[in-house]
């Protein structure tokens, strides 16, 4: 056996994994949502957070650098939807928000299947419960000198078809000169519950081409995503390119204060599961037959200047 590979029998689900390649360092907290608890650029004895700086060890998944979104992304309106004659009710999972959001993967421990110096595989088995379908999820991480590649997969382990969607929720640090540059064709306005209202062209307030990333008072979903977003700041020694060929939707959260923004590649629109199933293909919501799987692969390319 390769001595760099540690099998699941040799480590608990609570193991903190530390991966490294070149100037990049990655830390995974398997017991807290299978989350990224550190992704850093290292120069000599100093490090700079590429994703936001977290507590070490990580204490809460909402304080992570990124976490997986599975088996749905963003919100389910008031925790209710209908699917092929079945009425589904999901309890709120975030304080103060009646609509459960971000899926279930972030709420559970993940099992470390294997890990090496620059790669890791985590898994999650969900039995039918409030979400009335069994499924299996996997996260695969691969780090090299210039990028992090991350894949999330969900397989329907139930006897019935299951709705499904995937994403990642990376938090980036930002300042007054941080910029984001990406292409989207349309956006959804939102109500006071951060639920979609109207589909509008992505111009003006919703134009994401070469604009400031911080303090923009946005928490909106976008469609027609180009599959690539570039983040830059004159104080960073690199640019970051986020890309995914599997995600055609994009969520941007840029609060008025706090020094962070979230740029999420996602496979479906916010609250898509609440729309009639006939609209799901347009909104990106998938239906997995028993045994069928879907995946989302994304890359963080860290490009030195």
N, C-alpha and C positions, 0 to 999 in steps of 0.2 A: 504494500500500500504506500502511496505517496505520503511521506511524513508531514507534508503541509496540509493534508486533508484530515479533518477531524470529524468523525462520524457522530450521528445524533446520540448514540449510546454512550459517548464520552463527554457529553455536555448537556446541561439542562436547558429548558426553554427560556430561562432567565439570563442566559449568557449574554454578556456584552461583547460584540465582535468588533475588532479593530483591524481594518484593512488599509493597505498602503501601496502606492505605486508612484514613483517619481516624486513630485512635489505635492501630491494629493493624498489626503488622509480621510478615511470614512469610518464612522462608528455607527453600529446598528444596535438598537435595544429591542431584542426579540420579545421580551416579556411585556413591553409597553407598546402594543399595537404593531409590532414589526416595523418600528419607525426608524428613520435616520436621526440620530441624536448628535451627529457632527459630520460636516463635510467641509474640509479646510484646505487652504493653500499654505504650504510650509516653506519658509525661507530661513535657513539657518536655525536659530533658536526661537524664531517667532512664527506665529501662525495667524492666518486671516480667515474668518468664516466666510465661505462661499454661500452656504445657506446660513440662516440666522444662528447666532450663538445660543446654545442650550445649557441648561443645568447639567452638571456631570457628577454623578449619574443622572440620567433623565428621570424626572419625577412625574410628569403628566404628558400625555400624548399631544395635547393641544399646545404644549411648549416645544414640540419637536421641530427639527429642521424640515422634515417632510414625513408624511405617512400615507399608506395605501388607501385608496377608495375602492371598496368591493363589498357587496355585489351591486351597488348603485352609487351614483355620485350626486353631490349636492342634496337638495331637499325633496322629501315626499310631502306634498301638501297636507297639513294637519294629520299626517301619519296614516292616511287612508288611500287605498286605490282598489280597483276591481280588475280582475284578470280571468277571463274565460269562465265566468260564473262564480268565481271565488272572491269573497270580500276579505281584503287583507288590512289588518290594523297593526301599526308599529308604534310603540311608545316613544315619546320624545327622548332624545339622548344627549341634549345640551340644555343646560339651565336657561330658562327664560325663553326658549324657542319651542312652540308647539309642533313644529315640523321636524321630524328626525332628519338628520343630515350626515353626509360623508360616509354612509354605509355602516358596516359592522366590523370590518377588519381592524380598524383602529381601536376597537374596544376589547380585543382579545389578545392573549399570548399567542405567539407564533413559535413553532418548533424549528430549531436549527437542524436541518438535515445534513448539511456539510458546509465546511468553510475552509478556505485557504488563505494565503497571504494577501490575495487581491480579489477573491471571489467568495460568494456565499449563496446558499439556497435556504430559504425559510418556507415553511408550509403551515397551513391552517385547515382544519376540518371542522365544518359547521353542520350540526345536526338540525333537522327541521324543528322550528319553534315558532316564535312570533313571525320571523321570516319563514314561511311554511315550506321551504325547500331545502334539502341537504345539498351542500356544495363543498368543493375542495379548492383552496387557493394556494398559489405559490408566488414567491418573489425571488427573482434571480438577480444578483448584483455582480457586476464585473467592472473592475477598476483597472485602468492603465495609465500611462504617464500623462495622457492628455484629456481623458474623459472618464465619466462614469456612465455605464449602460445599465438600465434597470428595466426588468420585465415583470409585469403582473399578469397572472393567468388565473382564470376561474373556470372550473369544470362543474357542470350540473351532475351531482351525484344522486339525484332524486329519480323517482319513477315518472314524474310529470314534467312538462315543459316549464321553464323558469325564466322570468325577466332578468336581464343582467346588464350591467354597465361597469366600466373601470376608469380609474384615473389615479393621479398622484397629486399631492397637496404641498408643493415646496414653498417655504417661506424664504424670502430674500431680504437681507438687510439693505437699507437705502438711506440716502441723504438728499439734500436739496438739489444735487446735480445728477442723481441717478436717473438713467433713461431706459425706456423699453421701446423696442422697435419690432412690430409684428403686423401681419396683415389678417384682417377679418372682414367679412362682407356685411354682417348684420349683428345687432345686439338686441337684448331684451331689456326693456325698462322693468323696474321692480316696484312692488308695493312696500308698505311698512313692515311686512313680514319677510322681506327679501325673496319674494316669490315673483315669477315672471308675469308681466302684464301685456305689453305690446312688443311686437317685433318691429324694429326700426333699422334704417340704414346705419352703418358704422361710420358716421361722420360727426364732425363737431366734437361734442363731449365724449363720444364713443369711438373716435378715431385713435387707433393705437400705433400709428406710424410715428416713430421717432419722437416720443413725448416723455414728459417727466413721469416717473413711476411712483413717486412718494407723495402722500397726502392728497390724493386725487378724489377722495370721497366716492369711490366706485366699489360696488360689490355685484357685478353684473356678469351674465353669461353672454358669450359671443358664438356665432356660427360662421361657417365658411372659413375656418382657420387654415392658414397656409401650411401649418405643421412645423413652423419654426419661429422662435422669438429670441431676440438678442438683447441682453442686458449689459449696460456699461456705466462707468462712473470714472471721471478723471482721477479719482483717488485710488482706484483699483489698479493693480499691476497686470490685469487681465480683463478680457471680456468673457461673458458667459453666453453660450448659445444653447438654448433648450429646444429640443426637436423630438417629434414623434410622427411617424407615418401612419399610425393607427388612430390618432385622435383628430377628429374634424371639428371639435368644439373646444372652447377655451373659456376659462373663468378667471377674471381678474378682481382681486380684492386689494384695494388701496385705501386704508382708513385715513381719516384726516390727520391723525397723530399716531405715534408709536414707532416710527422708523423701520417699518417692514412693509412689504407687499407680497401677495401670493399670486403666482402665475401657474394655473392648473391646466395641463393637457387632459382632456376628458373625452369619453366616447359618446356621451349624450348630453342633451340640454338639461338645464335645471328643471325639476318637476316633470320630466318627460313621461314618467310612469303614470302620471295623472291624466294624460291626454288619451283619447281613444286609440286603441291598438292600431287602427288604420293609419294613424299619423306617426307611429313609432319609427318607421324607416327614415322619414324625413328628419326626425328629432334624434336619431342615433340610438334609440333603445333597441337592444337585441332580445330575442327569445332563443334560449338554448334548449334543444331537445335533450332527453336523458343521455348522459355520456358525452354530450358536446361541450367544447371549451372555446373560450375566446381569450385573447391576450392583448395587452398594450405594452409596447416597448418604447422607452424614451431614453434620450441621451442628454447629459450635461457635458458639453465640450467647454473646457477651460482654456482660453486662447491667450497666451502671454503677449504682452505688447512689446 
